[in-house]
Amino acid sequence: MALIANRNEATAWQKKYDTQAPRVGDPAPDFELSDANGENPVRLSDFKGEKPVALIFGSFT
């Protein structure tokens, strides 16, 4: 598996392998996740019209 080093390479990979993914400039698709306690569902659309939302993914263990 090759390392993608920059945005141009990532965009080229996306065009070839992930045709259903949003493109740069597209609105983010709506989705739902549980809150930090894993209890209450939160949808991205709940924040529409509010301040920007930052999503951070990773292992925090």
PyMOL Python script that loads the backbone (N, CA, C, O; Angstrom):
from pymol import cmd

cmd.read_pdbstr("""\
ATOM      1  N   MET A   1       0.842  -1.180   0.000  1.00  0.00           N
ATOM      2  CA  MET A   1       0.000   0.000   0.000  1.00  0.00           C
ATOM      3  C   MET A   1       0.889   1.246   0.000  1.00  0.00           C
ATOM      4  O   MET A   1       1.774   1.375   0.846  1.00  0.00           O
ATOM      5  N   ALA A   2       0.664   2.134  -0.915  1.00  0.00           N
ATOM      6  CA  ALA A   2       1.477   3.337  -1.045  1.00  0.00           C
ATOM      7  C   ALA A   2       0.955   4.456  -0.145  1.00  0.00           C
ATOM      8  O   ALA A   2      -0.241   4.534   0.138  1.00  0.00           O
ATOM      9  N   LEU A   3       1.844   5.298   0.287  1.00  0.00           N
ATOM     10  CA  LEU A   3       1.491   6.468   1.089  1.00  0.00           C
ATOM     11  C   LEU A   3       1.053   7.598   0.163  1.00  0.00           C
ATOM     12  O   LEU A   3       1.723   7.891  -0.827  1.00  0.00           O
ATOM     13  N   ILE A   4      -0.062   8.222   0.484  1.00  0.00           N
ATOM     14  CA  ILE A   4      -0.530   9.382  -0.283  1.00  0.00           C
ATOM     15  C   ILE A   4       0.107  10.611   0.354  1.00  0.00           C
ATOM     16  O   ILE A   4      -0.115  10.896   1.531  1.00  0.00           O
ATOM     17  N   ALA A   5       0.897  11.333  -0.430  1.00  0.00           N
ATOM     18  CA  ALA A   5       1.731  12.393   0.122  1.00  0.00           C
ATOM     19  C   ALA A   5       1.126  13.786   0.068  1.00  0.00           C
ATOM     20  O   ALA A   5       1.566  14.674   0.797  1.00  0.00           O
ATOM     21  N   ASN A   6       0.113  13.998  -0.793  1.00  0.00           N
ATOM     22  CA  ASN A   6      -0.425  15.348  -0.893  1.00  0.00           C
ATOM     23  C   ASN A   6      -1.870  15.310  -1.401  1.00  0.00           C
ATOM     24  O   ASN A   6      -2.393  14.254  -1.755  1.00  0.00           O
ATOM     25  N   ARG A   7      -2.486  16.463  -1.425  1.00  0.00           N
ATOM     26  CA  ARG A   7      -3.898  16.554  -1.798  1.00  0.00           C
ATOM     27  C   ARG A   7      -4.132  16.110  -3.244  1.00  0.00           C
ATOM     28  O   ARG A   7      -5.139  15.462  -3.527  1.00  0.00           O
ATOM     29  N   ASN A   8      -3.230  16.442  -4.155  1.00  0.00           N
ATOM     30  CA  ASN A   8      -3.406  16.045  -5.557  1.00  0.00           C
ATOM     31  C   ASN A   8      -3.430  14.529  -5.695  1.00  0.00           C
ATOM     32  O   ASN A   8      -4.259  13.986  -6.425  1.00  0.00           O
ATOM     33  N   GLU A   9      -2.525  13.840  -4.999  1.00  0.00           N
ATOM     34  CA  GLU A   9      -2.515  12.386  -5.035  1.00  0.00           C
ATOM     35  C   GLU A   9      -3.791  11.823  -4.399  1.00  0.00           C
ATOM     36  O   GLU A   9      -4.362  10.854  -4.901  1.00  0.00           O
ATOM     37  N   ALA A  10      -4.230  12.424  -3.309  1.00  0.00           N
ATOM     38  CA  ALA A  10      -5.442  11.964  -2.643  1.00  0.00           C
ATOM     39  C   ALA A  10      -6.659  12.152  -3.541  1.00  0.00           C
ATOM     40  O   ALA A  10      -7.517  11.272  -3.616  1.00  0.00           O
ATOM     41  N   THR A  11      -6.739  13.288  -4.218  1.00  0.00           N
ATOM     42  CA  THR A  11      -7.860  13.551  -5.114  1.00  0.00           C
ATOM     43  C   THR A  11      -7.858  12.576  -6.283  1.00  0.00           C
ATOM     44  O   THR A  11      -8.915  12.085  -6.680  1.00  0.00           O
ATOM     45  N   ALA A  12      -6.682  12.289  -6.839  1.00  0.00           N
ATOM     46  CA  ALA A  12      -6.579  11.328  -7.939  1.00  0.00           C
ATOM     47  C   ALA A  12      -7.014   9.944  -7.480  1.00  0.00           C
ATOM     48  O   ALA A  12      -7.726   9.251  -8.206  1.00  0.00           O
ATOM     49  N   TRP A  13      -6.596   9.528  -6.284  1.00  0.00           N
ATOM     50  CA  TRP A  13      -7.002   8.233  -5.741  1.00  0.00           C
ATOM     51  C   TRP A  13      -8.513   8.191  -5.558  1.00  0.00           C
ATOM     52  O   TRP A  13      -9.166   7.209  -5.912  1.00  0.00           O
ATOM     53  N   GLN A  14      -9.064   9.272  -4.999  1.00  0.00           N
ATOM     54  CA  GLN A  14     -10.500   9.328  -4.748  1.00  0.00           C
ATOM     55  C   GLN A  14     -11.287   9.210  -6.044  1.00  0.00           C
ATOM     56  O   GLN A  14     -12.268   8.468  -6.102  1.00  0.00           O
ATOM     57  N   LYS A  15     -10.879   9.921  -7.078  1.00  0.00           N
ATOM     58  CA  LYS A  15     -11.576   9.855  -8.365  1.00  0.00           C
ATOM     59  C   LYS A  15     -11.568   8.444  -8.928  1.00  0.00           C
ATOM     60  O   LYS A  15     -12.542   8.012  -9.544  1.00  0.00           O
ATOM     61  N   LYS A  16     -10.478   7.726  -8.719  1.00  0.00           N
ATOM     62  CA  LYS A  16     -10.353   6.382  -9.266  1.00  0.00           C
ATOM     63  C   LYS A  16     -11.093   5.339  -8.433  1.00  0.00           C
ATOM     64  O   LYS A  16     -11.749   4.462  -8.995  1.00  0.00           O
ATOM     65  N   TYR A  17     -11.000   5.416  -7.105  1.00  0.00           N
ATOM     66  CA  TYR A  17     -11.477   4.340  -6.244  1.00  0.00           C
ATOM     67  C   TYR A  17     -12.739   4.648  -5.442  1.00  0.00           C
ATOM     68  O   TYR A  17     -13.422   3.722  -5.004  1.00  0.00           O
ATOM     69  N   ASP A  18     -13.059   5.905  -5.244  1.00  0.00           N
ATOM     70  CA  ASP A  18     -14.197   6.232  -4.372  1.00  0.00           C
ATOM     71  C   ASP A  18     -15.096   7.257  -5.046  1.00  0.00           C
ATOM     72  O   ASP A  18     -15.142   8.419  -4.642  1.00  0.00           O
ATOM     73  N   THR A  19     -15.801   6.823  -6.064  1.00  0.00           N
ATOM     74  CA  THR A  19     -16.603   7.736  -6.878  1.00  0.00           C
ATOM     75  C   THR A  19     -17.812   8.295  -6.138  1.00  0.00           C
ATOM     76  O   THR A  19     -18.363   9.310  -6.565  1.00  0.00           O
ATOM     77  N   GLN A  20     -18.245   7.673  -5.049  1.00  0.00           N
ATOM     78  CA  GLN A  20     -19.399   8.150  -4.298  1.00  0.00           C
ATOM     79  C   GLN A  20     -19.033   9.159  -3.207  1.00  0.00           C
ATOM     80  O   GLN A  20     -19.921   9.772  -2.615  1.00  0.00           O
ATOM     81  N   ALA A  21     -17.748   9.339  -2.938  1.00  0.00           N
ATOM     82  CA  ALA A  21     -17.314  10.245  -1.875  1.00  0.00           C
ATOM     83  C   ALA A  21     -17.541  11.697  -2.276  1.00  0.00           C
ATOM     84  O   ALA A  21     -17.469  12.024  -3.460  1.00  0.00           O
ATOM     85  N   PRO A  22     -17.816  12.578  -1.307  1.00  0.00           N
ATOM     86  CA  PRO A  22     -17.957  14.001  -1.619  1.00  0.00           C
ATOM     87  C   PRO A  22     -16.659  14.560  -2.190  1.00  0.00           C
ATOM     88  O   PRO A  22     -15.570  14.087  -1.865  1.00  0.00           O
ATOM     89  N   ARG A  23     -16.783  15.543  -3.023  1.00  0.00           N
ATOM     90  CA  ARG A  23     -15.631  16.216  -3.622  1.00  0.00           C
ATOM     91  C   ARG A  23     -15.318  17.496  -2.840  1.00  0.00           C
ATOM     92  O   ARG A  23     -16.157  17.998  -2.093  1.00  0.00           O
ATOM     93  N   VAL A  24     -14.115  18.008  -3.021  1.00  0.00           N
ATOM     94  CA  VAL A  24     -13.737  19.273  -2.387  1.00  0.00           C
ATOM     95  C   VAL A  24     -14.769  20.328  -2.776  1.00  0.00           C
ATOM     96  O   VAL A  24     -15.068  20.504  -3.957  1.00  0.00           O
ATOM     97  N   GLY A  25     -15.307  21.023  -1.786  1.00  0.00           N
ATOM     98  CA  GLY A  25     -16.301  22.062  -2.030  1.00  0.00           C
ATOM     99  C   GLY A  25     -17.728  21.582  -1.898  1.00  0.00           C
ATOM    100  O   GLY A  25     -18.635  22.406  -1.775  1.00  0.00           O
ATOM    101  N   ASP A  26     -17.967  20.261  -1.917  1.00  0.00           N
ATOM    102  CA  ASP A  26     -19.311  19.721  -1.727  1.00  0.00           C
ATOM    103  C   ASP A  26     -19.727  19.884  -0.272  1.00  0.00           C
ATOM    104  O   ASP A  26     -18.876  19.884   0.618  1.00  0.00           O
ATOM    105  N   PRO A  27     -21.022  20.023  -0.019  1.00  0.00           N
ATOM    106  CA  PRO A  27     -21.460  20.034   1.380  1.00  0.00           C
ATOM    107  C   PRO A  27     -21.225  18.657   2.009  1.00  0.00           C
ATOM    108  O   PRO A  27     -21.305  17.637   1.325  1.00  0.00           O
ATOM    109  N   ALA A  28     -20.942  18.635   3.283  1.00  0.00           N
ATOM    110  CA  ALA A  28     -20.716  17.369   3.985  1.00  0.00           C
ATOM    111  C   ALA A  28     -22.019  16.581   4.052  1.00  0.00           C
ATOM    112  O   ALA A  28     -23.080  17.161   4.285  1.00  0.00           O
ATOM    113  N   PRO A  29     -21.954  15.272   3.850  1.00  0.00           N
ATOM    114  CA  PRO A  29     -23.162  14.457   3.985  1.00  0.00           C
ATOM    115  C   PRO A  29     -23.593  14.399   5.450  1.00  0.00           C
ATOM    116  O   PRO A  29     -22.755  14.425   6.352  1.00  0.00           O
ATOM    117  N   ASP A  30     -24.877  14.323   5.677  1.00  0.00           N
ATOM    118  CA  ASP A  30     -25.377  14.236   7.048  1.00  0.00           C
ATOM    119  C   ASP A  30     -25.100  12.842   7.597  1.00  0.00           C
ATOM    120  O   ASP A  30     -25.199  11.856   6.865  1.00  0.00           O
ATOM    121  N   PHE A  31     -24.759  12.753   8.859  1.00  0.00           N
ATOM    122  CA  PHE A  31     -24.536  11.471   9.523  1.00  0.00           C
ATOM    123  C   PHE A  31     -24.833  11.629  11.001  1.00  0.00           C
ATOM    124  O   PHE A  31     -24.981  12.745  11.500  1.00  0.00           O
ATOM    125  N   GLU A  32     -24.917  10.516  11.693  1.00  0.00           N
ATOM    126  CA  GLU A  32     -25.232  10.512  13.113  1.00  0.00           C
ATOM    127  C   GLU A  32     -24.194   9.706  13.878  1.00  0.00           C
ATOM    128  O   GLU A  32     -23.796   8.623  13.450  1.00  0.00           O
ATOM    129  N   LEU A  33     -23.758  10.244  15.017  1.00  0.00           N
ATOM    130  CA  LEU A  33     -22.831   9.576  15.933  1.00  0.00           C
ATOM    131  C   LEU A  33     -23.374   9.712  17.346  1.00  0.00           C
ATOM    132  O   LEU A  33     -24.222  10.563  17.613  1.00  0.00           O
ATOM    133  N   SER A  34     -22.889   8.880  18.240  1.00  0.00           N
ATOM    134  CA  SER A  34     -23.241   9.024  19.653  1.00  0.00           C
ATOM    135  C   SER A  34     -22.363  10.089  20.289  1.00  0.00           C
ATOM    136  O   SER A  34     -21.262  10.364  19.811  1.00  0.00           O
ATOM    137  N   ASP A  35     -22.857  10.691  21.373  1.00  0.00           N
ATOM    138  CA  ASP A  35     -22.062  11.690  22.075  1.00  0.00           C
ATOM    139  C   ASP A  35     -20.860  11.030  22.757  1.00  0.00           C
ATOM    140  O   ASP A  35     -20.672   9.818  22.659  1.00  0.00           O
ATOM    141  N   ALA A  36     -20.055  11.831  23.443  1.00  0.00           N
ATOM    142  CA  ALA A  36     -18.823  11.328  24.061  1.00  0.00           C
ATOM    143  C   ALA A  36     -19.089  10.223  25.074  1.00  0.00           C
ATOM    144  O   ALA A  36     -18.210   9.401  25.336  1.00  0.00           O
ATOM    145  N   ASN A  37     -20.289  10.194  25.647  1.00  0.00           N
ATOM    146  CA  ASN A  37     -20.647   9.149  26.608  1.00  0.00           C
ATOM    147  C   ASN A  37     -21.250   7.927  25.935  1.00  0.00           C
ATOM    148  O   ASN A  37     -21.542   6.933  26.599  1.00  0.00           O
ATOM    149  N   GLY A  38     -21.439   7.995  24.620  1.00  0.00           N
ATOM    150  CA  GLY A  38     -22.027   6.885  23.883  1.00  0.00           C
ATOM    151  C   GLY A  38     -23.514   6.734  24.103  1.00  0.00           C
ATOM    152  O   GLY A  38     -24.069   5.658  23.881  1.00  0.00           O
ATOM    153  N   GLU A  39     -24.169   7.798  24.536  1.00  0.00           N
ATOM    154  CA  GLU A  39     -25.580   7.698  24.905  1.00  0.00           C
ATOM    155  C   GLU A  39     -26.516   8.392  23.916  1.00  0.00           C
ATOM    156  O   GLU A  39     -27.401   7.749  23.353  1.00  0.00           O
ATOM    157  N   ASN A  40     -26.335   9.664  23.703  1.00  0.00           N
ATOM    158  CA  ASN A  40     -27.284  10.449  22.917  1.00  0.00           C
ATOM    159  C   ASN A  40     -26.813  10.607  21.475  1.00  0.00           C
ATOM    160  O   ASN A  40     -25.661  10.969  21.233  1.00  0.00           O
ATOM    161  N   PRO A  41     -27.701  10.336  20.514  1.00  0.00           N
ATOM    162  CA  PRO A  41     -27.309  10.522  19.112  1.00  0.00           C
ATOM    163  C   PRO A  41     -27.212  12.011  18.769  1.00  0.00           C
ATOM    164  O   PRO A  41     -28.021  12.821  19.222  1.00  0.00           O
ATOM    165  N   VAL A  42     -26.217  12.348  17.967  1.00  0.00           N
ATOM    166  CA  VAL A  42     -26.008  13.717  17.505  1.00  0.00           C
ATOM    167  C   VAL A  42     -25.817  13.654  15.996  1.00  0.00           C
ATOM    168  O   VAL A  42     -25.004  12.876  15.497  1.00  0.00           O
ATOM    169  N   ARG A  43     -26.579  14.487  15.266  1.00  0.00           N
ATOM    170  CA  ARG A  43     -26.473  14.525  13.805  1.00  0.00           C
ATOM    171  C   ARG A  43     -25.699  15.773  13.385  1.00  0.00           C
ATOM    172  O   ARG A  43     -25.787  16.816  14.032  1.00  0.00           O
ATOM    173  N   LEU A  44     -24.946  15.656  12.306  1.00  0.00           N
ATOM    174  CA  LEU A  44     -24.235  16.815  11.787  1.00  0.00           C
ATOM    175  C   LEU A  44     -25.223  17.928  11.455  1.00  0.00           C
ATOM    176  O   LEU A  44     -24.929  19.100  11.688  1.00  0.00           O
ATOM    177  N   SER A  45     -26.385  17.580  10.916  1.00  0.00           N
ATOM    178  CA  SER A  45     -27.380  18.585  10.540  1.00  0.00           C
ATOM    179  C   SER A  45     -27.916  19.358  11.745  1.00  0.00           C
ATOM    180  O   SER A  45     -28.505  20.426  11.576  1.00  0.00           O
ATOM    181  N   ASP A  46     -27.720  18.833  12.966  1.00  0.00           N
ATOM    182  CA  ASP A  46     -28.131  19.566  14.175  1.00  0.00           C
ATOM    183  C   ASP A  46     -27.363  20.876  14.310  1.00  0.00           C
ATOM    184  O   ASP A  46     -27.810  21.791  15.003  1.00  0.00           O
ATOM    185  N   PHE A  47     -26.207  20.970  13.650  1.00  0.00           N
ATOM    186  CA  PHE A  47     -25.354  22.144  13.778  1.00  0.00           C
ATOM    187  C   PHE A  47     -25.439  23.078  12.583  1.00  0.00           C
ATOM    188  O   PHE A  47     -24.690  24.052  12.509  1.00  0.00           O
ATOM    189  N   LYS A  48     -26.340  22.799  11.645  1.00  0.00           N
ATOM    190  CA  LYS A  48     -26.464  23.646  10.457  1.00  0.00           C
ATOM    191  C   LYS A  48     -26.831  25.070  10.873  1.00  0.00           C
ATOM    192  O   LYS A  48     -27.747  25.279  11.669  1.00  0.00           O
ATOM    193  N   GLY A  49     -26.110  26.041  10.327  1.00  0.00           N
ATOM    194  CA  GLY A  49     -26.344  27.439  10.668  1.00  0.00           C
ATOM    195  C   GLY A  49     -25.614  27.891  11.920  1.00  0.00           C
ATOM    196  O   GLY A  49     -25.681  29.063  12.290  1.00  0.00           O
ATOM    197  N   GLU A  50     -24.917  26.971  12.574  1.00  0.00           N
ATOM    198  CA  GLU A  50     -24.151  27.297  13.773  1.00  0.00           C
ATOM    199  C   GLU A  50     -22.690  27.518  13.378  1.00  0.00           C
ATOM    200  O   GLU A  50     -22.354  27.566  12.194  1.00  0.00           O
ATOM    201  N   LYS A  51     -21.844  27.647  14.376  1.00  0.00           N
ATOM    202  CA  LYS A  51     -20.410  27.794  14.129  1.00  0.00           C
ATOM    203  C   LYS A  51     -19.885  26.526  13.450  1.00  0.00           C
ATOM    204  O   LYS A  51     -20.525  25.477  13.531  1.00  0.00           O
ATOM    205  N   PRO A  52     -18.732  26.608  12.785  1.00  0.00           N
ATOM    206  CA  PRO A  52     -18.175  25.430  12.115  1.00  0.00           C
ATOM    207  C   PRO A  52     -17.969  24.259  13.073  1.00  0.00           C
ATOM    208  O   PRO A  52     -17.743  24.447  14.268  1.00  0.00           O
ATOM    209  N   VAL A  53     -18.049  23.067  12.533  1.00  0.00           N
ATOM    210  CA  VAL A  53     -17.875  21.840  13.301  1.00  0.00           C
ATOM    211  C   VAL A  53     -16.553  21.204  12.884  1.00  0.00           C
ATOM    212  O   VAL A  53     -16.272  21.080  11.692  1.00  0.00           O
ATOM    213  N   ALA A  54     -15.741  20.800  13.861  1.00  0.00           N
ATOM    214  CA  ALA A  54     -14.493  20.087  13.568  1.00  0.00           C
ATOM    215  C   ALA A  54     -14.664  18.639  13.994  1.00  0.00           C
ATOM    216  O   ALA A  54     -15.106  18.367  15.110  1.00  0.00           O
ATOM    217  N   LEU A  55     -14.321  17.718  13.120  1.00  0.00           N
ATOM    218  CA  LEU A  55     -14.389  16.289  13.432  1.00  0.00           C
ATOM    219  C   LEU A  55     -12.978  15.785  13.589  1.00  0.00           C
ATOM    220  O   LEU A  55     -12.120  16.017  12.737  1.00  0.00           O
ATOM    221  N   ILE A  56     -12.742  15.086  14.696  1.00  0.00           N
ATOM    222  CA  ILE A  56     -11.422  14.553  14.979  1.00  0.00           C
ATOM    223  C   ILE A  56     -11.566  13.056  15.188  1.00  0.00           C
ATOM    224  O   ILE A  56     -12.306  12.606  16.063  1.00  0.00           O
ATOM    225  N   PHE A  57     -10.850  12.289  14.375  1.00  0.00           N
ATOM    226  CA  PHE A  57     -10.901  10.848  14.458  1.00  0.00           C
ATOM    227  C   PHE A  57      -9.535  10.346  14.887  1.00  0.00           C
ATOM    228  O   PHE A  57      -8.505  10.862  14.455  1.00  0.00           O
ATOM    229  N   GLY A  58      -9.539   9.335  15.739  1.00  0.00           N
ATOM    230  CA  GLY A  58      -8.265   8.759  16.147  1.00  0.00           C
ATOM    231  C   GLY A  58      -8.450   7.872  17.367  1.00  0.00           C
ATOM    232  O   GLY A  58      -9.553   7.744  17.900  1.00  0.00           O
ATOM    233  N   SER A  59      -7.380   7.276  17.789  1.00  0.00           N
ATOM    234  CA  SER A  59      -7.404   6.444  18.970  1.00  0.00           C
ATOM    235  C   SER A  59      -6.945   7.268  20.172  1.00  0.00           C
ATOM    236  O   SER A  59      -5.869   7.865  20.153  1.00  0.00           O
ATOM    237  N   PHE A  60      -7.751   7.292  21.186  1.00  0.00           N
ATOM    238  CA  PHE A  60      -7.433   8.095  22.362  1.00  0.00           C
ATOM    239  C   PHE A  60      -7.221   7.205  23.591  1.00  0.00           C
ATOM    240  O   PHE A  60      -7.451   7.623  24.726  1.00  0.00           O
ATOM    241  N   THR A  61      -6.782   5.985  23.341  1.00  0.00           N
ATOM    242  CA  THR A  61      -6.573   5.060  24.464  1.00  0.00           C
ATOM    243  C   THR A  61      -5.121   4.938  24.806  1.00  0.00           C
ATOM    244  O   THR A  61      -4.763   4.203  25.726  1.00  0.00           O
TER     245      THR A  61
END
""", "prot")
cmd.dss("prot")
cmd.show_as("cartoon", "prot")
cmd.util.cbc("prot")
cmd.orient("prot")
